[in-house]
Amino acid sequence: EAGVAQSPRYKIIEKRQSVAFWCNPISGHATLYWYQQILGQGPKLLIQFQNNGVVDDSQLPKDRFSAERLKGVDSTLKIQPAKLEDSAVYLCASSVSGNSPLHFGNGTRLTVT
Amino acid sequence: GQQVMQIPQYQHVQEGEDFTTYCNSSTTLSNIQWYKQRPGGHPVFLIQLVKSGEVKKQKRLTFQFGEAKKNSSLHITATQTTDVGTYFCAGPRGGNTGKLIFGQGTTLQVKP
């Protein structure tokens, strides 16, 4: 089966600019997650979708981050405006259901200068 | 809030030596999952433990879930250079509805 697809692979922006990441989960996976992984740390959950509804966004900095999952398939994560501390790898993952193992994409490495 | 802690943070071993990483949760977990992340890669699912006291093996890897379902361990026998990477445990926050909380990981280096 095809894995979780993410783009872009790398992104460099200046602080206060905006950026968007795209994710296409494994076909048939109802649950989609966005994680932020700062170098040397474990992934931190930003938002979880079940189909096209938000299950948990308690850790999402909503003043600058937004995410949507239209039609319950693809998802985009946006940061506007970016800060230096947003430099991290943004991982998208999907699972069959909310308690199933996660399948991660290759991630987008964001550098904010 | 709920925390998942792992020790040690780093471990350097000689090839052929054994390796163990420990995972502790501040709350009882319905299940625990283990992932491996190679340098420059993304986390890859290894295993899920659900039952109290459960032990599962995958070749040289042995996974345990504590009786109180608050701790877990991963033991690798006779490490190989292919075992290099960071091992994460993860447990669901707030019940059994996903929302996986990851530990900070244990990074394993293996000297050939």
Interface residues (C-beta under 8 A of the other chain):
Chain A: T31 Y33 Y35 G40 Q41 G42 P43 K44 L45 Q48 V55 D56 L91 S95 S97 G98 N99 P101 L102 H103 F104 G105 N106 G107
Chain B: V4 S30 N31 Q33 Y35 G41 H42 P43 V44 F45 Q48 F88 A90 P92 N96 T97 G98 K99 L100 I101 F102 G103 Q104 G105
